[in-house]
Amino acid sequence: MSEHSATGLQDDNVPQTTDLLLSISSGDRNAIHQLMPLVYDELRAIAASRLKQERSDHTLQPTALVNKAFLRLADQTRVNWQGEHISVRLPPL
C-alpha cells in the first residue's frame, strides 16, 4: 500500500509521473495515455482526503470535484468530448 506525502501525492507515483512528463517533453505522445489516468487517480485521492474535512451534509463527491476542476482548466475550444473518451488537439512537437 502506498503512502501519501504531506502534499497528498502517493510517494511511489512521483517518479513515474516525472518520467512520463519527461517522455512527453521528449516527443513520446503515447506517454500521455499513461499519465492522464495516473494524474486523475491522484487528484481523486486528494479530493477524497480534502472532502473528508468538509461538513458531513455536503453532496459533492471526489470524482465530481475532479471533473469540475478539469473542465474549468480545459480549453473547451480545443477538446472534442466523445462519451468517456477525450480527444485533445495537441500542437506539433
Secondary structure as the mmCIF struct_conf table of DSSP 4:
data_model
#
loop_
_struct_conf.conf_type_id
_struct_conf.id
_struct_conf.beg_label_comp_id
_struct_conf.beg_label_asym_id
_struct_conf.beg_label_seq_id
_struct_conf.end_label_comp_id
_struct_conf.end_label_asym_id
_struct_conf.end_label_seq_id
HELX_LH_PP_P HELX_LH_PP_P1 SER A 2 GLU A 3
STRN STRN1 HIS A 4 HIS A 4
TURN_TY1_P TURN_TY1_P1 ALA A 6 THR A 7
BEND BEND1 GLY A 8 GLY A 8
STRN STRN2 GLN A 10 GLN A 10
HELX_RH_3T_P HELX_RH_3T_P1 ASP A 11 ASN A 13
HELX_RH_AL_P HELX_RH_AL_P1 VAL A 14 SER A 25
TURN_TY1_P TURN_TY1_P2 SER A 26 GLY A 27
TURN_TY1_P TURN_TY1_P3 ARG A 29 ASN A 30
HELX_RH_AL_P HELX_RH_AL_P2 ALA A 31 LEU A 51
TURN_TY1_P TURN_TY1_P4 LYS A 52 GLN A 53
BEND BEND2 GLU A 54 GLU A 54
TURN_TY1_P TURN_TY1_P5 SER A 56 ASP A 57
HELX_RH_AL_P HELX_RH_AL_P3 PRO A 62 LEU A 73
BEND BEND3 ALA A 74 ALA A 74
TURN_TY1_P TURN_TY1_P6 GLN A 76 THR A 77
BEND BEND4 ARG A 78 ARG A 78
STRN STRN3 VAL A 79 GLN A 82
TURN_TY1_P TURN_TY1_P7 GLY A 83 GLU A 84
STRN STRN4 HIS A 85 VAL A 88
HELX_LH_PP_P HELX_LH_PP_P2 LEU A 90 PRO A 92
#
